[in-house]
């Protein structure tokens, strides 16, 4: 592992997750009651024994940088072990990162300083568990220049992803970005391997590909579109299937679980996965813990006045630290730290970001409520689609996204 450097791409704007990303980077979006999206890739790397990790930031990075600094500090007295944020420094000229490949190209000094044998390039905005050490072993055993992590999905769903065609030996024969006719798997034409956006490069192969891409006039500087699309013509490119592994302490049903939370609906669906009786993603596995937890006091449920229907309760829900349900009812909902649900309020099938206040008698259905929003007493959201669309952002799937701006509330919290 001392020969490996991990570069986490965390500079994305995440426009399809707007308005949740209007004021924060996509990897800093809250998830699962007490985490942020970036915590899942960092947990996978650290649990796998990776100890040299750089997080490349750019878009609205303040809250992301603060989170990494506060919750992901490795032992400062151990040489050459670190998780550090790297700002967009315009190292090769007055331009921001123009794509995922350009983000690495502008930070070649990190490779020169660490001088790794292998370079991990991982995205910071997907939900999954993965033993990265097994992927590295596969990369070495195959003698590959580049290994792409993949996951199998139904062929009709693969059009939304970068699709990987492989031969019977696991070698990549083509890479197609969001094709109309995705390639089937050998032996299973109804499923397709799609890229997870995670790569292992040998250092020399990565340097050569970045130089080549930077010299092109017609390029978007994107790994998928501009490097992977033709890398198999120049390099030995292997495909690693996530479903071939199972991390310690996980049930068989978790094998191959991966969610791209790039849209409001996919984010909502991944959140609702968590409140299932037997979720595929286990947040309670001590053998593979998710780090980056926000500290806080214990949860509290108060009032049991059944005659007045004033009962503080939560059912089929995730409730983060420092949450108080004070005479309200919560069902099939993810409550992040510091949430308050007041008397006679009802919250169903929703995601509440940290420090949300749900006023007395308010009703929320199928909502995502951003950090620090104070829902006024008696407010009803999620029951009248036409009225909701006039006031809030509503996803294609009908999920209502509520922000402080929608109520003219001041920004009193860090993001």
C-alpha positions in Angstrom: 0.0 0.0 0.0 3.0 2.3 0.4 3.4 2.3 -3.4 -0.2 3.5 -3.9 -1.6 7.1 -4.0 -5.3 7.7 -4.0 -6.7 10.9 -5.8 -10.3 11.5 -5.0 -12.1 13.7 -7.5 -14.3 16.0 -5.4 -14.6 19.2 -7.5 -17.8 18.5 -9.3 -20.6 21.0 -9.4 -23.4 18.4 -9.5 -26.0 20.5 -11.4 -28.5 17.7 -11.6 -28.7 17.8 -7.8 -29.6 21.4 -7.7 -30.8 23.1 -5.5 -28.9 20.9 -3.0 -25.7 21.8 -4.7 -26.3 25.5 -5.2 -24.2 26.3 -2.2 -22.0 23.2 -1.6 -20.0 20.8 -3.7 -21.8 17.6 -4.6 -19.5 15.4 -2.4 -20.5 17.5 0.6 -24.2 16.7 0.2 -25.5 15.2 3.4 -26.6 11.5 3.3 -27.8 8.8 5.7 -28.5 10.8 8.8 -24.9 11.7 9.8 -22.6 11.4 6.8 -21.7 13.2 3.6 -21.4 11.6 0.2 -17.6 11.9 0.3 -17.5 9.7 3.5 -18.2 6.6 1.5 -15.2 6.7 -0.8 -12.9 7.8 2.0 -14.2 4.9 4.3 -13.6 2.4 1.5 -10.1 3.6 1.0 -9.2 3.8 4.7 -10.8 0.4 5.5 -8.8 -1.1 2.6 -5.5 0.1 4.1 -4.9 3.1 1.8 -3.2 5.8 3.8 -2.1 8.3 1.2 -5.2 10.1 0.0 -5.6 13.5 -1.7 -9.1 15.0 -2.2 -9.1 17.3 -5.2 -11.6 20.2 -4.7 -12.8 23.1 -6.7 -16.5 24.1 -6.8 -17.9 25.7 -3.6 -15.4 23.6 -1.5 -15.5 25.4 1.9 -17.8 22.9 3.7 -16.2 20.0 2.0 -12.7 21.1 3.0 -13.9 21.7 6.6 -15.5 18.3 6.8 -12.4 16.5 5.6 -10.1 18.5 8.0 -12.4 18.0 11.0 -13.4 14.3 10.6 -10.7 12.6 8.5 -7.4 13.5 10.1 -5.0 10.5 10.3 -2.4 10.2 12.9 -0.2 13.3 12.5 2.9 11.5 13.9 2.9 8.8 11.3 5.1 9.6 8.3 3.6 9.5 4.8 0.0 8.9 6.0 -2.5 11.6 5.2 -6.0 12.5 4.0 -5.6 16.1 2.7 -7.8 18.4 0.6 -6.1 19.9 -2.5 -7.5 23.3 -3.7 -7.7 24.2 -7.4 -4.4 26.1 -7.6 -4.1 26.8 -11.4 -0.7 25.1 -11.4 -0.4 25.2 -15.2 -2.1 28.5 -16.0 -5.1 30.7 -15.2 -7.8 28.1 -15.7 -10.0 26.0 -13.4 -10.2 22.2 -13.9 -11.8 21.7 -17.3 -12.7 18.0 -16.6 -11.8 15.0 -14.5 -8.6 14.3 -16.5 -7.5 17.9 -16.4 -7.9 17.9 -12.6 -5.2 15.3 -12.4 -3.1 17.0 -15.1 -3.1 20.2 -13.2 -1.8 18.3 -10.1 1.0 16.3 -11.5 3.2 17.6 -8.7 1.3 15.3 -6.4 2.5 12.3 -8.4 6.1 13.6 -8.6 6.1 14.1 -4.8 4.6 10.7 -3.8 6.2 8.7 -6.7 3.6 5.9 -6.5 3.7 2.7 -8.5 -0.1 2.7 -8.8 -2.5 5.6 -8.7 -6.1 5.2 -7.6 -8.5 7.8 -9.2 -11.9 7.5 -7.5 -15.0 9.6 -7.6 -16.5 11.1 -4.4 -20.2 11.0 -5.1 -21.3 7.4 -5.2 -22.8 5.2 -2.5 -21.3 1.7 -2.1 -18.9 -0.4 -0.1 -15.7 -1.8 -1.7 -12.5 -3.5 -0.6 -10.1 -1.5 -2.8 -7.2 -3.8 -1.8 -8.9 -6.6 -3.8 -9.2 -4.4 -6.9 -5.5 -3.6 -6.6 -4.6 -7.3 -6.3 -6.7 -8.0 -9.4 -5.0 -5.1 -11.3 -1.6 -6.6 -10.4 -2.6 -10.2 -11.2 -3.9 -9.2 -14.6 -0.7 -7.2 -15.4 -2.9 -4.3 -16.5 -1.9 -0.7 -17.2 -5.4 0.4 -16.3 -8.2 -1.3 -14.4 -11.8 0.0 -14.4 -14.2 -0.8 -11.6 -17.5 -1.9 -12.9 -20.9 -3.0 -11.8 -23.5 -5.0 -13.6 -26.9 -3.4 -14.3 -29.9 -4.4 -16.5 -29.2 -3.5 -20.1 -32.1 -1.1 -20.4 -30.7 1.0 -17.5 -27.2 1.1 -18.9 -27.9 3.9 -21.3 -27.3 6.4 -18.5 -23.8 5.3 -17.8 -20.4 4.7 -19.4 -20.7 1.1 -20.7 -17.8 -1.3 -20.7 -17.6 -4.2 -23.2 -15.3 -7.1 -22.2 -14.1 -10.3 -23.6 -14.2 -13.7 -21.8 -10.9 -12.9 -20.1 -12.0 -9.7 -18.5 -10.2 -7.4 -20.9 -11.9 -4.3 -22.1 -12.7 -4.3 -25.8 -14.6 -1.0 -26.0 -15.9 1.8 -23.8 -19.1 3.6 -24.8 -20.4 6.7 -23.1 -24.2 6.5 -22.6 -24.9 4.5 -25.7 -28.3 3.9 -27.2 -27.6 0.2 -27.6 -25.5 -0.9 -24.6 -23.3 -4.1 -25.0 -24.4 -7.2 -23.3 -22.2 -9.3 -21.0 -20.6 -12.5 -22.4 -23.1 -15.2 -21.4 -25.7 -12.7 -20.2 -26.9 -10.4 -23.0 -29.6 -8.8 -20.7 -27.0 -7.1 -18.4 -24.2 -4.6 -19.0 -21.1 -3.7 -17.1 -21.0 0.1 -16.4 -18.1 2.1 -15.1 -18.3 3.1 -11.4 -15.9 6.0 -12.2 -13.1 4.4 -10.2 -9.7 3.5 -11.8 -6.4 2.0 -11.0 -3.6 3.3 -13.3 0.1 2.4 -13.3 1.9 5.6 -12.8 3.6 5.6 -16.2 0.4 4.8 -18.1 -1.5 7.6 -16.3 1.2 10.1 -17.1 1.3 9.1 -20.8 -2.5 9.3 -21.1 -2.7 12.7 -19.4 0.0 14.1 -21.7 -1.8 12.8 -24.7 -5.1 14.2 -23.6 -3.6 17.6 -22.8 -2.1 17.9 -26.2 -5.4 17.4 -28.1 -7.5 20.4 -29.3 -10.7 18.5 -29.5 -11.2 17.2 -26.0 -13.4 17.7 -23.0 -10.6 16.6 -20.7 -12.9 13.9 -19.2 -11.7 10.4 -18.2 -14.7 8.6 -19.6 -15.2 10.5 -22.9 -11.6 11.2 -23.8 -9.4 8.6 -22.2 -11.3 5.4 -21.5 -13.1 5.6 -24.8 -9.9 4.6 -26.6 -7.5 3.5 -23.9 -7.9 -0.1 -24.8 -6.3 0.6 -28.2 -3.1 1.7 -26.5 -3.1 0.0 -23.0 -3.9 -3.3 -21.4 -7.3 -2.3 -19.8 -9.0 -4.7 -17.4 -12.5 -4.6 -16.0 -13.0 -5.3 -12.3 -16.5 -6.4 -11.3 -17.7 -5.2 -7.9 -19.9 -8.2 -7.5 -16.9 -10.5 -7.3 -16.2 -9.3 -3.8 -18.0 -9.0 -0.5 -16.6 -6.7 2.2 -16.2 -8.1 5.7 -19.3 -8.3 7.8 -21.7 -7.7 4.9 -24.7 -9.9 4.0 -24.9 -11.6 0.6 -27.7 -9.3 -0.4 -25.2 -6.4 -0.3 -23.0 -7.9 -3.0 -22.6 -5.5 -5.9 -24.6 -2.6 -4.3 -23.7 0.7 -5.9 -25.8 3.8 -6.4 -25.0 6.8 -8.6 -26.8 9.6 -6.7 -26.4 12.1 -9.5 -30.1 13.2 -9.7 -32.6 14.3 -7.1 -34.6 11.1 -7.7 -31.7 8.8 -7.5 -30.5 10.5 -4.3 -34.0 10.2 -2.8 -34.2 6.5 -3.8 -30.8 5.7 -2.3 -32.0 7.4 0.9 -35.2 5.4 1.0 -33.1 2.2 0.5 -31.6 2.9 4.0 -35.0 2.7 5.8 -35.9 -0.7 4.4 -36.2 -3.5 7.0 -33.3 -5.3 5.4 -31.3 -2.6 3.6 -28.6 -3.5 1.0 -26.3 -0.9 2.5 -25.5 -1.6 6.1 -24.5 1.5 8.1 -24.1 -0.6 11.3 -21.2 -3.0 10.3 -18.4 -2.6 12.8 -16.1 -4.6 10.4 -16.4 -1.9 7.7 -17.4 1.3 9.4 -18.4 4.5 7.6 -16.3 7.4 9.0 -16.9 11.1 9.0 -19.6 10.9 11.6 -21.1 14.2 12.8 -20.9 14.2 16.7 -23.9 15.1 18.8 -26.0 14.1 21.8 -28.3 11.1 22.0 -31.7 11.1 20.3 -34.8 11.9 22.2 -38.5 11.2 21.8 -40.9 13.1 24.1 -44.6 13.3 24.9 -46.9 10.3 24.9 -50.3 12.0 25.1 -52.3 9.5 23.0 -55.6 11.1 23.8 -54.5 14.3 22.0 -52.5 12.4 19.3 -49.4 14.0 20.7 -46.9 11.2 20.6 -43.2 11.5 19.8 -42.4 8.5 17.6 -40.4 7.3 14.6 -41.1 4.2 12.5 -39.0 2.6 9.8 -36.7 5.6 9.9 -33.1 6.5 10.5 -32.6 9.1 13.2 -29.2 10.8 13.5 -27.5 12.1 16.7 -29.0 15.1 18.6 -32.5 14.6 17.1 -35.5 15.5 19.2 -39.0 14.3 18.1 -41.2 16.3 20.4 -44.7 15.1 20.1 -44.5 14.6 16.3 -44.5 11.5 14.1 -41.8 10.4 11.7 -42.3 7.5 9.2 -39.9 6.1 6.6 -37.7 9.1 6.9 -34.0 9.9 7.3 -33.5 12.5 10.0 -30.0 14.0 10.1 -28.3 15.4 13.2 -29.9 18.2 15.1 -33.4 17.8 13.6 -36.4 18.9 15.6 -39.9 17.6 14.9 -42.5 19.5 17.0 -45.9 18.5 18.4 -48.6 17.2 16.0 -46.2 17.5 13.1 -46.0 14.6 10.6 -43.1 13.7 8.3 -43.3 10.7 5.9 -41.0 9.3 3.2 -38.7 12.3 3.5 -35.0 13.2 4.0 -34.3 16.0 6.5 -30.8 17.5 6.4 -29.1 18.7 9.7 -30.8 21.2 11.9 -34.1 21.2 10.1 -37.0 22.4 12.3 -40.4 21.1 11.5 -43.0 23.4 13.1 -46.0 22.4 15.2 -48.7 20.8 13.1 -46.7 20.8 9.8 -47.0 17.9 7.3 -44.3 16.8 5.0 -44.6 14.0 2.4 -41.8 12.9 -0.1 -39.6 15.9 0.7 -35.9 16.6 0.8 -35.4 19.5 3.2 -32.0 21.3 3.1 -29.9 22.1 6.1 -31.3 24.6 8.6 -34.7 25.1 7.0 -37.4 26.1 9.5 -40.7 24.7 8.3 -43.4 27.1 9.6 -46.1 25.7 11.9 -49.0 24.3 10.0 -47.1 24.2 6.7 -48.2 21.4 4.3 -45.7 20.2 1.6 -46.0 17.2 -0.7 -49.7 16.8 -0.8 -50.6 19.3 -3.6 -48.3 18.9 -6.6 -49.4 22.0 -8.5 -49.1 24.2 -5.4 -45.7 22.7 -4.5 -44.4 23.3 -8.1 -45.2 27.0 -7.7 -43.1 27.4 -4.6 -40.4 24.7 -4.6 -38.1 22.6 -6.8 -39.9 19.4 -7.7 -38.0 16.4 -9.2 -39.2 14.4 -12.3 -40.3 11.8 -9.8 -42.4 14.2 -7.8 -40.0 14.7 -4.8 -40.2 18.2 -3.4 -36.9 19.9 -2.5 -37.1 22.7 0.1 -34.4 25.2 0.9 -34.0 28.2 3.2 -34.3 30.5 0.1 -37.8 29.2 -0.5 -38.9 30.6 2.9 -36.7 33.7 2.7 -34.7 32.5 5.7 -31.2 33.7 6.4 -28.2 31.4 6.0 -27.2 30.9 9.7 -25.4 27.6 9.3 -22.3 26.3 7.6 -23.1 24.0 4.8 
